[in-house]
Amino acid sequence: MSLIEGASASHDTEELLRRVIEIIEGTRTLPLSSSVKLDNKEEVLELLDEACQRLPEETKQARWMMKERAEFLAKMQREGDDVLQAARLQAERMVQRTEIVREAQQTARRIVEDARDEARRLRLEAEDYCDQKLAAFEVVLDRTMKTVTAGREKLSLTPPPVVEPDEVRMAGAEDDGAYAGEDAFFDQDLT
């Protein structure tokens, strides 16, 4: 039975029951008594019987509608639970991603700080190494400068040997007068 037929049957049953109510309300009381006399007893019984026959069909329809409603509500509840579960999972994934990003950022900051510390340490070690090497080189240069200075002083204090022109001839050199006397020694410091 369709919903429209059910509504029509429900309306018919309601009409039957209203008709019974009208009949009972329209009954007259017996004189000198509070009792009523029902003249249409058979009609009332027929109306009530017909209403009773229609009620089980309406009850079936009502039960069917209640069952449909319960199934619909259960389906909506399941869908709502699914949506809620999906939202929870999405929120958890977002929290996890956020947590992963936060951890990655912390790790990155820590790595950068470690790298800066390591670079600072290596730079200081390199500067110390260079300073040590330059100090050692400075000592060597200082010694070399002292040796050079001492050697130059010794050379400036020692007179050059005098070469006699006869000695030059003995060595087999020709006498052109270029190597005679002090002209034979060239000191670049003397000017």
Helices and strands as residue ranges (DSSP letters): H 3-25, E 28-29, E 36-37, H 41-157, H 165-170, G 181-184
